[in-house]
Amino acid sequence: MKELDFERNKFEVLTLEELGETYRELNAGVEQAHGLIHYDFINMICELVSKAGCEVEVDTIFAANNKSVYRPGVSRIRDLIPEFGPHSLKVHCLRRVYTTLKTNWEIEAGMPVRIAIAHHQAGIEVGVGPYVDICKNLTILHAEHRFATFQNGTGRRMALTGEGIRFVMDGFGKLLEEREAYNHDMQQDMERLREASFSQEEYYQMVGRLVQDRVLADNKVAARADQEAVYAMTQKQINCVVLNNLNAGYPCNGWEMLQRLNTEYKADRMEIPNILRQNVKLSEMVLRFINEK
């Protein structure tokens, strides 16, 4: 049986069955458990996708820790250690879990849709977007394709149970029902992205905008276009992207540029609560840049 060691590993990869073996935080209070265990919520999403007529399976599940003293991403239940051992699945309570789901839903031939589920201390999120298998990039092009219990478009924090979970399930369920409309909108966006051409100078202009957005956000500058605290990229992510693309060819189209920029949005490279929000922010910044060209 798989064992977990977060003292040596920043993250662990699990199967759904292994996730189901971890400690179920049902008695820890609504605020911590969000009213739903990650395992149960993943199954609820899979059931919803299946009922909509799509094939679905779990692709990857990441679990990660963080340094929160009050509600860390990982806790070990001391009372269970003598019985099961310190690395057993059964003694670990996981509060930061990121899951991707494969489906047979395609926007167009060769462009599959993936579903991402983030279950963490701030709440629960579901994101939907096209997937590029070569670079393992999930791209969420618009904010309305991300559903969360802790931010609902008006910026209002919703209850972690009840209203918030209904908001996520209803919004995601509606998107599933309207897949044809979603595909049509995505095809139009893809066409715009593919038709846009970017020189190396324009690529670095885009990088400059990412730096500016981070600086304005960190300094709480009121003139920033988007007042949400999260920004598209941290400085560390910007550094990685620039270094990874030093030898990239130009010109490139908008879709290629977006894929070059969003390679860092993965659970083994960043904080799980920021993955989907940053993903959306980057896509919207690139689309805005194209509109201004």
C-alpha positions as CSV (number, residue, x, y, z in Angstrom):
1,M,0.0,0.0,0.0
2,K,1.2,3.5,-0.8
3,E,2.9,5.5,2.0
4,L,3.0,9.3,2.3
5,D,6.1,11.3,3.4
6,F,5.5,15.1,3.2
7,E,8.6,15.7,5.2
8,R,10.7,14.6,2.3
9,N,8.3,15.4,-0.6
10,K,6.7,18.7,-1.4
11,F,3.7,16.9,-2.9
12,E,2.4,13.3,-3.3
13,V,0.6,11.8,-6.3
14,L,-2.4,9.5,-5.4
15,T,-5.1,7.5,-7.1
16,L,-8.7,8.2,-6.2
17,E,-8.8,4.9,-4.3
18,E,-5.8,6.0,-2.3
19,L,-7.3,9.4,-1.6
20,G,-10.4,7.6,-0.2
21,E,-8.2,5.8,2.3
22,T,-6.9,9.0,3.9
23,Y,-8.4,10.4,7.1
24,R,-11.9,11.8,6.6
25,E,-12.1,15.2,8.4
26,L,-15.8,15.0,9.1
27,N,-15.5,16.0,12.8
28,A,-13.2,18.9,12.3
29,G,-15.9,21.5,11.8
30,V,-17.6,22.9,8.7
31,E,-15.0,25.5,8.1
32,Q,-12.2,23.0,7.7
33,A,-14.1,20.3,5.8
34,H,-16.1,22.6,3.6
35,G,-19.0,20.3,4.2
36,L,-17.5,17.8,1.7
37,I,-14.5,15.6,1.7
38,H,-12.3,15.9,-1.4
39,Y,-12.9,12.3,-2.4
40,D,-16.7,12.7,-2.3
41,F,-16.6,15.9,-4.2
42,I,-14.5,14.4,-7.0
43,N,-17.0,11.6,-7.3
44,M,-19.9,14.0,-7.4
45,I,-18.2,15.9,-10.3
46,C,-17.5,12.6,-12.1
47,E,-21.1,11.6,-11.7
48,L,-22.4,14.9,-13.0
49,V,-20.1,14.5,-16.1
50,S,-21.3,11.0,-16.7
51,K,-24.9,12.0,-16.4
52,A,-24.3,14.6,-19.1
53,G,-23.3,11.9,-21.5
54,C,-19.5,12.2,-21.3
55,E,-16.9,9.6,-20.5
56,V,-14.8,10.6,-17.6
57,E,-11.9,9.3,-15.6
58,V,-9.4,10.6,-13.0
59,D,-6.1,11.7,-14.6
60,T,-3.9,12.8,-11.7
61,I,-4.4,13.7,-8.1
62,F,-1.8,15.9,-6.3
63,A,-1.8,16.5,-2.5
64,A,0.5,19.2,-1.1
65,N,1.3,20.7,2.3
66,N,1.7,24.4,3.2
67,K,3.0,26.3,6.2
68,S,-0.3,27.3,7.8
69,V,-0.1,26.7,11.6
70,Y,-3.8,26.7,12.1
71,R,-4.9,24.7,9.0
72,P,-1.9,23.1,7.3
73,G,-2.4,21.3,4.0
74,V,-1.4,18.1,5.7
75,S,-1.9,16.8,9.2
76,R,-1.2,13.5,10.7
77,I,-3.6,12.1,13.2
78,R,-1.4,11.2,16.2
79,D,-3.9,8.8,17.8
80,L,-3.8,6.6,14.7
81,I,0.0,6.5,14.2
82,P,0.6,3.7,16.7
83,E,-2.0,1.5,14.9
84,F,-1.1,2.2,11.2
85,G,2.3,3.8,11.2
86,P,3.5,7.4,10.5
87,H,3.4,7.1,6.7
88,S,0.0,5.3,6.3
89,L,-2.7,6.9,4.2
90,K,-5.1,6.4,7.1
91,V,-3.3,8.8,9.4
92,H,-3.0,11.7,6.9
93,C,-5.6,14.4,6.7
94,L,-5.2,16.2,3.3
95,R,-6.5,19.7,2.9
96,R,-4.8,20.7,-0.3
97,V,-5.8,18.4,-3.2
98,Y,-5.7,19.2,-6.9
99,T,-7.3,16.8,-9.4
100,T,-7.5,16.7,-13.2
101,L,-10.2,14.7,-15.0
102,K,-10.0,13.3,-18.6
103,T,-13.1,13.3,-20.7
104,N,-14.0,12.4,-24.3
105,W,-15.4,15.9,-24.7
106,E,-13.6,17.8,-27.5
107,I,-13.8,21.4,-28.5
108,E,-12.6,20.3,-31.9
109,A,-10.7,17.3,-33.3
110,G,-7.5,16.9,-31.3
111,M,-8.4,19.5,-28.7
112,P,-9.8,17.7,-25.6
113,V,-11.4,19.4,-22.6
114,R,-10.0,18.7,-19.2
115,I,-11.7,19.4,-15.8
116,A,-9.6,20.6,-12.8
117,I,-10.8,20.4,-9.2
118,A,-9.0,22.2,-6.4
119,H,-10.0,21.4,-2.8
120,H,-8.1,23.5,-0.3
121,Q,-8.4,25.5,2.9
122,A,-10.0,28.5,1.2
123,G,-12.8,26.4,-0.5
124,I,-13.5,24.3,-3.5
125,E,-13.0,25.2,-7.2
126,V,-13.8,23.6,-10.5
127,G,-12.3,24.8,-13.8
128,V,-12.9,23.8,-17.4
129,G,-10.7,24.3,-20.4
130,P,-8.8,23.0,-23.5
131,Y,-5.8,20.7,-22.8
132,V,-2.5,20.4,-24.6
133,D,-1.1,17.0,-24.0
134,I,2.5,17.7,-25.1
135,C,3.1,20.3,-22.4
136,K,0.4,19.1,-20.0
137,N,-1.2,22.6,-20.1
138,L,-4.8,23.2,-19.1
139,T,-6.0,26.6,-20.2
140,I,-9.0,28.3,-18.7
141,L,-9.8,31.2,-21.1
142,H,-12.5,33.0,-19.1
143,A,-13.6,33.6,-15.5
144,E,-17.0,32.1,-16.2
145,H,-15.4,28.8,-16.8
146,R,-14.2,28.6,-13.2
147,F,-16.6,28.0,-10.3
148,A,-15.6,28.5,-6.7
149,T,-17.2,28.5,-3.2
150,F,-15.1,31.5,-2.1
151,Q,-15.5,33.9,-5.0
152,N,-18.5,34.2,-7.3
153,G,-17.9,37.0,-9.8
154,T,-19.1,39.7,-7.5
155,G,-16.1,39.1,-5.2
156,R,-18.4,38.1,-2.4
157,R,-17.3,35.2,-0.3
158,M,-20.0,32.5,0.0
159,A,-20.6,30.0,2.7
160,L,-18.3,27.0,2.4
161,T,-21.3,24.7,2.5
162,G,-24.8,25.1,1.2
163,E,-24.8,28.2,-1.0
164,G,-21.2,27.9,-2.2
165,I,-21.4,24.3,-3.1
166,R,-24.7,24.8,-4.9
167,F,-23.2,27.7,-6.8
168,V,-20.3,25.4,-8.0
169,M,-22.4,22.4,-8.9
170,D,-25.2,24.5,-10.6
171,G,-22.7,26.6,-12.6
172,F,-20.6,23.6,-13.7
173,G,-23.8,21.6,-14.4
174,K,-25.1,24.3,-16.6
175,L,-21.8,24.5,-18.6
176,L,-22.0,20.8,-19.2
177,E,-25.6,21.1,-20.5
178,E,-24.5,23.9,-22.8
179,R,-21.4,22.1,-24.2
180,E,-22.2,23.0,-27.8
181,A,-22.4,26.7,-27.0
182,Y,-19.1,26.4,-25.0
183,N,-17.4,24.6,-27.9
184,H,-18.6,27.3,-30.3
185,D,-17.3,30.1,-28.1
186,M,-14.0,28.3,-27.6
187,Q,-13.6,27.8,-31.3
188,Q,-14.0,31.5,-31.8
189,D,-11.5,32.3,-29.1
190,M,-9.1,29.7,-30.6
191,E,-9.5,31.3,-34.0
192,R,-8.6,34.7,-32.6
193,L,-5.6,33.4,-30.8
194,R,-4.3,31.5,-33.8
195,E,-4.8,34.4,-36.2
196,A,-2.9,36.8,-33.9
197,S,0.9,37.0,-34.6
198,F,3.4,38.0,-32.0
199,S,7.0,39.1,-32.6
200,Q,9.7,38.6,-30.0
201,E,9.4,42.2,-29.0
202,E,5.6,41.8,-28.5
203,Y,6.3,38.7,-26.4
204,Y,8.5,40.6,-24.1
205,Q,5.9,43.4,-24.0
206,M,3.5,40.8,-22.6
207,V,6.1,39.7,-20.1
208,G,6.4,43.3,-19.1
209,R,2.7,43.6,-18.5
210,L,2.9,40.5,-16.2
211,V,5.6,42.2,-14.2
212,Q,3.6,45.4,-14.0
213,D,0.5,43.6,-12.8
214,R,2.4,41.9,-10.1
215,V,4.1,45.1,-8.9
216,L,0.8,47.1,-8.9
217,A,-1.0,44.3,-7.0
218,D,1.8,43.9,-4.4
219,N,1.7,47.7,-3.8
220,K,-2.1,47.9,-3.8
221,V,-2.1,50.6,-6.5
222,A,-5.6,51.8,-7.1
223,A,-5.1,52.3,-10.8
224,R,-4.6,48.6,-11.4
225,A,-7.3,47.4,-13.9
226,D,-8.2,44.4,-11.8
227,Q,-8.4,44.8,-8.1
228,E,-8.5,41.1,-7.2
229,A,-5.5,40.3,-5.0
230,V,-4.2,37.4,-7.2
231,Y,-2.1,38.2,-10.2
232,A,-1.4,36.2,-13.3
233,M,2.2,35.3,-12.4
234,T,4.6,35.5,-9.5
235,Q,8.1,36.8,-10.1
236,K,9.5,33.3,-9.8
237,Q,7.0,32.1,-12.5
238,I,7.9,35.0,-14.8
239,N,11.6,34.1,-14.4
240,C,11.0,30.5,-15.2
241,V,8.9,31.3,-18.3
242,V,11.5,33.8,-19.7
243,L,14.4,31.3,-19.2
244,N,12.5,28.4,-20.7
245,N,11.7,30.4,-23.8
246,L,15.1,32.0,-24.6
247,N,15.4,29.9,-27.7
248,A,11.8,29.9,-28.8
249,G,11.1,30.8,-32.4
250,Y,9.2,33.9,-33.5
251,P,6.8,35.0,-34.8
252,C,4.4,32.8,-32.9
253,N,0.6,33.0,-32.8
254,G,-1.5,33.9,-29.7
255,W,-2.3,30.3,-28.8
256,E,1.4,29.3,-28.9
257,M,2.3,32.3,-26.8
258,L,-0.3,31.5,-24.2
259,Q,1.0,27.9,-24.0
260,R,4.6,29.2,-23.6
261,L,3.4,31.4,-20.7
262,N,1.2,29.0,-18.7
263,T,3.6,26.1,-18.3
264,E,4.0,26.9,-14.6
265,Y,0.4,26.4,-13.6
266,K,0.8,22.9,-12.2
267,A,0.3,21.4,-8.8
268,D,3.9,20.3,-8.4
269,R,5.2,23.8,-9.2
270,M,2.9,26.3,-7.3
271,E,0.4,26.8,-4.5
272,I,-2.8,24.8,-5.3
273,P,-5.2,27.6,-4.2
274,N,-3.8,29.9,-6.9
275,I,-3.6,27.6,-9.9
276,L,-7.0,28.1,-11.5
277,R,-7.3,31.8,-10.6
278,Q,-3.9,32.6,-12.1
279,N,-4.7,30.5,-15.1
280,V,-7.8,32.6,-15.8
281,K,-6.0,35.9,-15.2
282,L,-3.2,35.1,-17.7
283,S,-5.7,34.0,-20.4
284,E,-7.7,37.2,-20.0
285,M,-4.5,39.4,-20.1
286,V,-3.4,37.7,-23.3
287,L,-6.8,38.1,-24.9
288,R,-6.9,41.8,-23.9
289,F,-3.4,42.3,-25.4
290,I,-4.6,40.8,-28.7
291,N,-7.7,43.0,-28.7
292,E,-5.4,46.1,-28.4
293,K,-3.1,45.0,-31.2
